Amino acid sequence: MKFIKGHISLIFPLIAILLGLEFFIVFDRTTDSFEKGLQEGYSMIVVSKDEMSIDDFKAWDSHIEQVKELEKSKILERLNMNKDKAEKNSFEASLPNFYSLKLDDYLTVDELESVKSNLQKSSNILSVETFHSAYQSKYELFSFIKFSFQTFIGFMTIIGFFLIVKQMEVWNFLHAQRMKVMEIFGASLFLRSKVLINMALIDAVISAILTSWLFYLFKNSWVRGSQMEILKDNIEGVFKFSDVFILLFAAITVVLIAVFLVVINVKEE
Amino acid sequence: MPNVITANNLTLGYENDEEIIKNATFSIKRGDFVFITGPSGSGKSTLLKSFYGNLAPRYGSLVVGGLDMVGINKKNLQELRTHLGIVFQDYKLINEWTVEKNVVLPLWISGYSTEVQETQAKRLLHHVKLTGKEHKYPLELSGGEQQRVGVARALSKNPFLILADEPTGNLDEYSSNVIWDLMENACHQLETTVVVVTHRIPMVFNIPYRHFTIDENGSIYEVH
């Protein structure tokens, strides 16, 4: 019982940290593709006097990645004007040039405004429409969800670290006497901390396996049945086999730092 | 005989504290049996601590086993300690380890094989009259028995120097006699140097010994 208690008190906070880490990785992967979708679905409209090439646009702002000229005839079709062909042609010839621009990243509202003002510096550009309000509401909702989730993950990680610090104090109490005696008889730092290292490594492996198992279940039971598009579209990103190694590496790093801090704090009497 | 411990104008004191041992000059040779006595608080244990590098000299020099203890590096100190046998008044046994594992701690640290460790544990536990208690834990033994485990541990690697701090302080006569016999034998038969801090030199002692005393001012004199 004492043995299990000793292990659980390290495994529990370690799992909290690893869950935080894995949620962060998964969230990053799924939001990346969601962000990409938002970015791909967004374009701004620019009206110019003369024709402009992609290089002309890029010269004003480097965020511009793609330029598509909107055909004037299609714009006129949409307007559904009751005019004869000659009038239409003359009207079409008098129209300025319309362009749809795609950007290289999912920009913040401020960055978007900066792109707009850069383009407006050109005397050739008559108007820029960023559809700023629709963009802003989507962006703010997305940012809020991202911020809330990251705060939650950060909070979980902090609690995990506090629990590990508490466990380190317990270790210090349990192992200090043995380490002091061993030091008196000339044991190296490695030998003195061997028992703790072994124990901590076992706990790290158990924690990484348990966390991986939880995410495997999460992926295969809940996510597959979920109606959330963002998750369904990125189901493979929810948990990858390589994540086991990331979790294992993180767990081992955390426990080794903890062991090292305990060992160097044991002072000879 | 070569010197095992050489002190020249050795001054010892704890951090931010006054000097405890002042300007001590002495040498202890291979095979010497030395008793260090003195009133409580005179610095007997402090002096012993300096021999195993637990306390660095404040002034003067101290050479133990050929190593200068002033500014000794960790690696050399670890190496020196693996060749010392140290006995404490409070035993300093590892309570979660069995008696056998405690006895062979110095051998385990030096990487001796399990067979050597087992053979040596058996032999030493026989010498300290604890045969049959190999698998017991220290807290299952009496104070006298625990101290005999401590002495067995100190002897397990045949050290060139045994340092003992009040080894028989609170022990019964039987345990005290076993411990003195073992130390006498180590000194007499193996030429191990033994330095014992004690309040009282045993009435019956079978080998020649030297007697240092520390006065209340921290000065050391050889009285015998």
Interface residues (C-beta under 8 A of the other chain):
Chain A: Q177 R178 K180 V181 M182 I184 F185 G186 A187 S188 L191 E268 E269
Chain B: Y52 N54 L77 Q78 E79 L80 R81 T82 L84 I86 K92 L93 I94 N95 E96 W97 L105 P106 I109
